[in-house]
Amino acid sequence: MTVNSSSTAAALALIADDMKAMDAVIARRLNSEVLLVSQVSQYIVAAGGKRLRPALLLLMCGALGYRGDQRFNLAAVVEFIHTATLLHDDVVDESTLRRGRATANANFGNPASVLVGDFLYSRAFQMMVDAGDMRIMQTLAEATNIIAEGEVLQLMNMHDAGLSEEGYLRVIRSKTAKLFEASARLAALLAKAPPEVEQACAAYGQSLGTAFQVIDDVLDYDGDAAEMGKNLGDDLREGKATLPLIIAMQRGGATERDIIRQAIETGGTERLGEIVAIVRQTGALQAARDAAAAEGQRAAQALTRLGRNTYSEALLQLATQLLQRRS
């Protein structure tokens, strides 16, 4: 399938009305009598972003023929969980910029960000009960728990220059891909799809989420700060051994390995220019993109278990276009 630069927009156009309905749920459920809760919540939700996780749920519902209103509620739940992780992530990482503007912790302080993140988690759990389905609650409870484990794993791996590809993938499949997987599985549960279709939806979500995070890590060394809306080199500053660095150390010489190792262990970005050059010269960027492409292929393969329709075609377009993103 040929995919052009407007493919993502075309895919999302299919669910434009659904996203508006989800936004109405978000606006209603963000209300709190505590002013600071509303201020911080609305600040980060208003920042926008790709909203890929709820979009995935809504597109998958379309592909499976589910049209019930509960899809709007669960799409909002997914977005609340994701937003809560962002609030907590930015505090842990001491980030100051996200989506081109100051992070909530930079604007309101760390305590407010952590506590409002907790509010969003608890509100999400209130909302998921509305579905009245134990499997849905189990899926979201498991996903939230695994995401938290992934966050702790990443914290443990900070400044570890010896992190393996397997260890790296374990973190991103927990921290990032699990919510993609859950979003796709929720659509299957709402549609009461057979087990094999449910598993195919979950496999698509996991592969899409893994590919998305690998590309995100590539862009930290091959992106444009203005397009990305964050500071390039942030991963290195935080001591994260991401796939481009892991591959570069595998392929580089002793001197190159030492430069990267020291930067990861100290969180130093003084030699960022040299490290970017090493990552490029060793072919690590392309190798990481190839790894993401392999995940994209797995996502596409999973879609063959679904019926072919406009929505499943859009899901295929989405998987392909995300591999080509620059921000």
Disulfide bonds with the S-S distance in Angstrom:
none
